[in-house]
Amino acid sequence: MSFHRNDLEGQRMHARGTDMIFYLYLLNMGFFLAVIVASALLVHGMQAHIVEIVVSVVYAVINGIFFYLFSSQQRLTSRKRVPLRPDLQAGDSVMEALYEGYYEVDLSGRIKAFNTSFTDILNVDPNHAKGMVITEFVDAKTAFHVLRVAHQVFHREYSYRALPVSYQRDEGNILSLEVSITLIRDKHGEKIGFRGIVRNVSERKESERALAETAGRLRALLCTIPDAIAFKNERLEWLEANQAALQLFRISGSNYHGKSSLDMASFAGVEYSVIENFHELDVLTQNNGTMITREVVVTDQQGNEKMYEIRKIPVMDDYAKSIGVLSIVRDISLQHNMQQQLLDSERRYRSFIDHLNDGVVWMDLTGKVVDANPSCYAILGIEQTLVGHTMRSFVHGSDVSSVLNAFAKACRGELQEGIYRALRNDGEILELIMRFSPQLVLDQIVGVFILFRDVTQERRTTRQLQDVSRNQRVILQSAGEGIFGIDLDGRITFCNASALAKTMYEESEVIGFFACDVFFQPTNGECLRFSPPLLHSFFTGVRTSDESERVENALFYRKDGSAFYVDYVLSLMIDYGEIVGAVCLFSDVTERKRAEQALMQSEKLAVIGQLAAGIVHEIRNPLTVIKGFLTYSQGGNFKMDYVPVMNKEIDRIEAIIQEFLVLSRPQAMNLRWYDLSQVISDSLVPMRALTLQNNITVVMRIDTGLPLIQVEELQLRQAIMNLIKNAIESMPLGGEMRIEATMQDHHHVKVMIADEGYGIPEQQLIHVGAPFYTTKPSGTGLGVTVSQKVIEMHYGTLEIRSELGIGTTVEITLPIEHKERSVHVSMGHLRS
């Protein structure tokens, strides 16, 4: 909200002056009118002229006084309405641009002025904020606190800079605010209100709380870590250290704060050389900006030398500038002593281990290789050292988790043994018997011995002998389809459980018998496929194991003589490149066959019923007309005019029967090579009269590169004529009909017939093509059906799309050649 400063006293003076001038003007007008009327009624002659002159002079004087007062009042008003000085306007602009909220209230606590940030912070409507009491924004407790401070400011006449206030917004968020309160005095020095700034310090308070919480967690963490830890700033002065660090340097209290390591040499309990060494590492870490690790020896209070590992880590800010150094010191004396003892033990047994034929690997408790004997490198085929690597470098990936589990148990003192896979350097996978034995030093586990032997060849031979016979039986017996094998003579060599269950035979009743005698009847033609002569041609004709012979809907016979339908695949069995027999895999499809037959029968009955109903309906109408004329003629009313009408109805019945015959009986397909463009042109010739009669323009676009296609010319022409006729009849008011013929792909052509007719509604479009369905009063409902059947006989497709008010498009897709069908093809009747 912008600030407005109004001079109320000036406005009141301006109003009084305006009223006085108005009354004086009315008095002037009344006096002038009264004198004029009196002189006209009472005075005559020369006296009347003198009176008029006197009145005019008086009127002029009064008007002069009036205009003088009016101009004085205007000057007074202009002086009182001087706009704000530029410095006041700049101050208001600054207040409006502040991020903090600015407010002014009177002594009663009502808001008189504020900026936009004030309403944004408090989340209140600026239109309703002015005039509200400040206590309406906060709860009673906060309001009392604010009013108490305002009371003190009023009486003690000082400013309150940062009053903490907790404020809850309407949406529930609680803000932390800081409010300043300052007295406002008028030009006479009277106290007339308060002004101040409202700051939202919620984020700062939250940051301070998070910082304090983080610092507390850091102090707690430092107290629990056994390693000595110290933080130093960029001047390498000590900031913080845990108890372990104070004990290491033998200092107490907090007198180390702000001192460097060299400054503490006077009161620290360690040698100066140690402190100097620590300081040099700090300087080196800060200069290099990288972590430094060293091992040093320090004498403790009892005079014992201890080995410590020192890590100096640089601390960087967000701009990669060094702001300090973190020191971590760990006592590694025990580990160092144990490693020394371990080395001594190794020397005693080294000569014995080096001459073992088995591989031996020493591992520490972290899982890294400490050493390995020569046999280990020979078995694994490794030339480079394994020291420092883990077992992942030679154990096969699938056995890593098992080996690590055994290693972990050995680290706990348990002896472990098992067979695991390893990977040679040349890629060969080995099988090793590995024994994990804990290594003890002073009754404490310090590492693990791994002793292993290569048993790859032994296990491979044993496994091959076991798997040869088992794999075949498991696979065959687990299959859900029936499987049996035959040799080169056609005798059954094996038969799985599913095949025996489907045919009701026992295994002893089929093994060694001819397949054609077991699963087929002698009269069944399928038996010939499994006879030795045809099997021989099958074996010699198929040379790879992935080639096979597939047969659908064949008849197999059960033991009781009942037959069932199967789909079977006959594949070769090849052993080391030599054909040793064949495998037959079959599935019982009896239920599928029955379902297909039932569906076909149901569809036939439905089509027959639909066609019968259509024929009855379509023939009944013309018969009704003929019967009506004959009945009417029996009374001697026969007229020759009835004959053409009855002949027309008889022709309609004949047309219906002819089109029905096209649908009901197979049509001879005498395919020949024809030019598709000529077939379309011949189909348009009979339709020219209709196109001229209906004022229809035919636009044809035939690709010049169309090849000859293999069709039954008369039937295809009739189908195209039916579709063209439908397009013409859909445009009784004229329009444009487009006929296009293009290549669909390398093997198909496409014919499109599009009109600009009324279009077909979506609910009717799904019925187009059904027998006897038509929307034309004189149509038979068989034109599209006949066309669709002709296209399907040519192995093509017919698709109809339509939109109301736009038109209908029919697309026909035809194959160029019919290689897969047995039809008579003639090279005659070629057209260009």
Buried (B, 14 or more C-beta within 10 A) or exposed (E): BEBEEEEEEBEEBBEEBEEEBEEBBEEBEEBBEEBBEEBEEEBEEEEEEEBBEEBEEBBEEBEEEBEEBBEEBEEBBEEEEEEEEEEEEEEBEEBBEBEBBBBBBEEEBBBBBBBBBBBEBBBBEEEEBEEBEBBEBBEEEBBEBBEEBBEEBBEEEEEBEEBEBBBBEEEEEEBBBBBBBBBBEEEEEEBEBBBBBBBBBBEEBEEEEEEEEEEEEEEEEBEEEEBBBBBBBEEBBBEBBBBBBBBBBEBEEEEBEEBBBEBBBEBBEBEEEBBEBBBEBBEBBBEEEEEBEBEBEBEBEEEEEBBBBBBBBBBEEEEEEBEBBBBBBBBBBEBBEBBEBBEEBBEEEEEEBEEBEBBBBBBBBEBBBBBBBEBBBEBBBBEEEBEEBBBEEBBBEEBBEBBBEBBBBBBEEEEBEBBBBBBBEEEEEBBBBBBBBBBEBEEEBBBBBBBBBBBBEEEEEEEEEEEEEEEEEEEBEEBEBBBBBBBBEBBBBBBBBBBBEBBEBEEEBBBEBBBBBBBBBEEBEBBEBBBEEBBEEBBEEBEEEEEBBEBEEBBBBEBEEEEBBBBBBBBBBBEEEEBBBBBBBBBBBBEEBEEEEEEEEEEEEEEEEBBEEBBEEBBEEBBEBBEEBEEEEEEEEEEEEBEEEBEEBBEBBEBBEEBBEBBEEEBEBEBBBBBBBBBBBBBBEEBEEEBEEBEBEBEEEBBEEBEBBBBBBEBBBBBBBBBBBBBBBBBEEEBEBBBBBEBBEEEBBBBBBBBBBBBBEEEEBEEBBBBBBBEEEEBBBBBBBBBBBBBEBBEBBBEBEBEEEEBBBBBBBBBBEBEEEEEEEEEEEEBE
